[in-house]
Amino acid sequence: MTKLDNHYQLYINGDWRPGSKGQVMQSDNPANNKPWASFDCAGQDDIDLAVQSARSVLNKGFWKTCTATDRGKLLYKLADLIEDNAEKIGTVETHDSGKLLAETVSQTKYVADYYRYFAGMADKVEGATLPIDKKDMHVYTTHQPIGVVAAIVPWNAQMFLTATKLAPALAAGCSVILKASEIAPCALFELAKLMEKAGFPKGVVSVITGDAENCSAPLTSHPDIDRIAFTGGTETAKKIIQNSSNNFAATNLELGGKSPLIIFEDADLESAANGIIAGNFGASGQSCVAGSRVIVHQSIAKDLLKLIQEKSQSIQVGNPLKQETNLGPLCTPKQIEIIEITIKKSVEQGGEIIFGGKKIEGEGNYFEPTLIHCPTHNIETLKVEMFGPVISFIEFEKEEQAIEIANDSKYGLGSGLFTNDLARAHRVSQEIKAGICWINTYRAISPIAPFGGFNQSGYAREAGKQSILDYTRTKTTWINISDDPMKNPFVMR
Ligand code: NAD
């Protein structure tokens, strides 16, 4: 492919450089399907260089010798720069991925707080002195940086998903190779410019992109990677687990979802309808926590359907750069094909399209806000992660049945319920097999709250104070504090 005027190079070891294989890709603007930027792709030699430089900063120089407080100060600087440049980054991300400008800008501003949260935590990762069960022994633990981290993110919420990896990794003293999605990588190259400006030493963070075969697979199989922090699809995660058999890298996996959203008969319908819209049409449904299985008590199903339909009619579909737009394009034409195939099969199985169901003709990857009524829980649309504005609506009669339908999924990332019954809210929340449960709200996130899934939605938790420990390993140090020399070497002490 040819380079466009708006071209991004790879950022490796503090230098901007073309890929060693000469491979160039283009990014199409999802709002009009026209190429708007091009970028270099990394191959094995680039990855070797990035890993080598990431290793070298751990062995010598400022990154090895600085204090945790110094690392925190750099992260605070980066946070301010991200906030100051949110408009620029948001605009690039919107051109690249089709996400609404209103969302990319506000999310980028908020993401600065993730860097601040972990900046403050950098010098609070404490070891312990152990009350050991042996005389004359002083034993303590320290948390050392785990080493070189490969952080791999998808295109759909890249500033957020990068922050949940990069911020704790850097706070803990690791070095990072950040692999941006080849579908929409440009915002992360803008982030690299800010890392440079903040004063992170060369090699502490490299930002690359490329396809699965030439870039992602060699990176995750590289023998000198210590941790892989991955967000993306379940099938890709399976390959990553296999790749990590080459390096024994510990892995964080944040994967897909098909999240249940239960609406009980006593719920505030207005609030529930807003939760359903937020959970399905927010980010055009391209959210790993989309509450796309809407499970509704049969006594309120008709009224709720009517309300959702009314609200959906006033959704402004259009140019993601415009402030008044509510629903932008989907990132790729391929996603539309997947949605069309799934809807077709669902209708054959007895699903009924209540509204929407079609691609919007014309330029750009636009799809109508859609609701499919599912008479049984075997309908395809209740199973497949659509990554688009499609609600699957199913009714229940009893609480146990709602829980059963909610748990009938290979995934377990987000979940939600709307009810005014306090006891039921807590009871049902504990029964749902998912890493997150929102009650009378939906799609809220925070650096303070752990985020992650059960089952095929992955393992490990990002954000929250425990997550920094994923980027460390525990060292136990034993000191003999008696003056007596060691005695019998054949007896375990
Ligand atoms: P994807 O799995 O296709 O790609 C994600 C990343 O993995 C990209 O950078 C890609 O280049 C890379 N990759 C592809 N093949 C690889 C391989 N063999 N080895 C290593 N890396 C490889 O996912 P996508 O389509 O870009 O993103 C959508 C998916 O991400 C959805 O399933 C969505 O639910 C999930 N997601 C999860 C979360 C979460 O936090 N749980 C958040 C956002 C998105």
Boltz pocket constraint, residues with backbone or C-beta under 6 A from the ligand:
constraints:
  - pocket:
      binder: B
      contacts: [[A, 152], [A, 153], [A, 154], [A, 155], [A, 156], [A, 157], [A, 161], [A, 179], [A, 180], [A, 181], [A, 182], [A, 183], [A, 210], [A, 211], [A, 212], [A, 213], [A, 216], [A, 217], [A, 220], [A, 231], [A, 232], [A, 233], [A, 234], [A, 236], [A, 237], [A, 239], [A, 240], [A, 243], [A, 254], [A, 255], [A, 256], [A, 257], [A, 287], [A, 288], [A, 289], [A, 385], [A, 413], [A, 453], [A, 457]]
      max_distance: 6.0
